[in-house]
């Protein structure tokens, strides 16, 4: 009986020591080490890929923003966020797509309405947008609904409108888009993209200087 109690106590003490050691290693030392390495080698990414303007954090390069006036470049639609009552304004509480099937009448109507709006909003006195020019990312939301990037084609489609509303030349705005177009990762992965927030910050700076 005494041996049984002694063995049980010894096993419990060994288990407790193992728990304490593993808690220290995996719950304290490892997180601190990973955080230290991340801060030292990947400081920008570790802190959320923040974007600053005029000395203030205005967003993240990883998260899209809504609510830009037509003076600025527009991002992708956020229809997926509108399917719930929690996150309709990029509040980051949750993300998600519309989950509508490709043959959904609701989705088709959303795309048709979005295309009509893109054509109308981006047609100017000297530049008329054709429905066939509207790229897919201009009328569909991303899987998360929070995509920060648009295609160069969609950015270029908005150039004339942005130039006209900000009293800039088309050449100036085209150069701005070109300067903020990121190529494929490693030269062959993915597609070229334009970060809307970064582009609009550069646009605001250009307008201020003009």
SVG drawing of the C-alpha trace seen along z (x, -y; Angstrom):
<svg xmlns="http://www.w3.org/2000/svg" viewBox="-32 -73 49 75">
<polyline fill="none" stroke="black" stroke-width="0.4" points="0.0,0.0 2.8,-2.4 4.7,-1.5 1.6,-2.3 1.1,-5.7 4.8,-6.4 4.8,-5.5 1.7,-7.6 3.2,-10.6 6.5,-10.2 4.6,-10.0 2.5,-13.1 5.6,-15.0 7.3,-14.0 4.2,-15.0 4.0,-18.4 7.7,-19.1 7.2,-18.2 4.2,-20.5 6.1,-23.4 9.1,-22.9 6.9,-22.6 4.9,-25.6 8.1,-27.6 9.6,-26.5 6.5,-26.6 4.5,-29.3 7.3,-31.8 10.7,-31.1 9.5,-30.1 7.0,-33.0 9.6,-35.5 12.2,-34.0 9.8,-34.1 8.7,-37.6 12.3,-38.8 13.3,-37.3 10.2,-38.7 10.8,-42.2 14.5,-42.1 14.3,-40.7 10.7,-41.4 9.7,-44.5 7.3,-45.9 5.4,-42.6 5.4,-41.7 3.6,-44.9 0.9,-44.5 2.4,-46.0 1.3,-49.5 1.1,-52.3 1.8,-55.8 0.9,-59.2 1.9,-62.5 3.4,-60.7 0.2,-58.8 -0.8,-55.2 -3.7,-55.2 -4.1,-51.5 -2.4,-48.3 -1.1,-47.2 -2.8,-43.9 -6.3,-45.3 -8.6,-47.1 -10.5,-50.2 -13.9,-51.4 -15.5,-54.9 -13.2,-56.7 -14.8,-59.5 -14.7,-59.5 -11.7,-61.9 -9.7,-58.8 -9.1,-55.3 -11.7,-52.8 -11.0,-49.3 -12.9,-46.1 -16.5,-45.7 -17.1,-44.3 -20.3,-42.4 -19.3,-39.6 -19.2,-41.8 -22.6,-43.0 -24.1,-39.6 -24.0,-39.8 -24.9,-42.5 -21.6,-42.5 -19.0,-43.7 -20.3,-46.0 -17.6,-48.7 -14.3,-46.9 -14.4,-46.8 -12.3,-43.6 -14.5,-41.8 -14.9,-39.1 -14.4,-38.6 -16.0,-36.5 -17.2,-36.2 -20.8,-36.3 -20.9,-32.5 -23.3,-32.9 -23.1,-30.4 -21.9,-31.5 -25.5,-31.2 -27.1,-33.0 -29.5,-35.7 -28.5,-37.9 -24.8,-37.7 -25.5,-38.3 -27.6,-41.4 -24.7,-42.6 -22.2,-42.3 -24.4,-44.0 -25.1,-46.9 -21.5,-47.2 -20.4,-47.2 -23.0,-49.9 -21.7,-52.0 -18.0,-51.6 -18.8,-52.6 -20.8,-55.6 -18.4,-56.8 -15.3,-56.5 -16.5,-58.0 -15.5,-61.6 -16.0,-64.2 -13.1,-63.0 -13.0,-59.3 -15.9,-56.9 -15.6,-53.5 -17.0,-50.5 -18.6,-47.6 -16.1,-45.3 -13.2,-47.2 -14.4,-46.6 -12.1,-43.9 -13.5,-41.2 -12.0,-42.6 -14.0,-45.9 -17.3,-44.1 -16.6,-41.2 -15.4,-41.0 -12.5,-38.9 -12.8,-35.7 -12.2,-37.6 -14.0,-40.8 -10.9,-42.7 -8.6,-42.6 -6.3,-45.7 -5.2,-45.4 -6.8,-45.9 -5.5,-44.9 -3.5,-47.4 -6.3,-47.2 -8.8,-48.5 -6.4,-51.2 -5.8,-52.3 -9.6,-52.4 -9.9,-55.0 -7.1,-57.2 -9.1,-59.7 -11.7,-60.2 -9.1,-60.7 -7.2,-63.1 -10.2,-65.2 -11.5,-65.4 -8.1,-66.4 -7.1,-68.8 -4.1,-66.6 -3.0,-65.5 -3.7,-61.9 0.1,-61.4 0.7,-62.3 -1.9,-59.9 -0.8,-57.1 2.8,-57.5 1.4,-57.3 -0.3,-54.0 2.8,-52.6 5.0,-53.6 2.7,-51.8 2.2,-48.6 3.8,-45.6 4.9,-42.8 4.5,-39.0 6.2,-37.5 9.6,-36.2 8.7,-37.2 6.3,-34.3 3.9,-33.8 0.5,-35.5 -0.5,-38.6 0.6,-42.3 -1.3,-44.3 -1.9,-47.9 -2.3,-48.6 -5.2,-51.1 -4.4,-52.7 -0.7,-53.3 -1.8,-54.7 -4.3,-57.1 -1.8,-58.4 0.6,-59.1 -2.3,-60.8 -3.2,-63.0 0.5,-64.0 0.6,-64.8 -2.6,-66.9 -1.2,-68.8 2.0,-69.7 0.2,-70.7"/>
</svg>
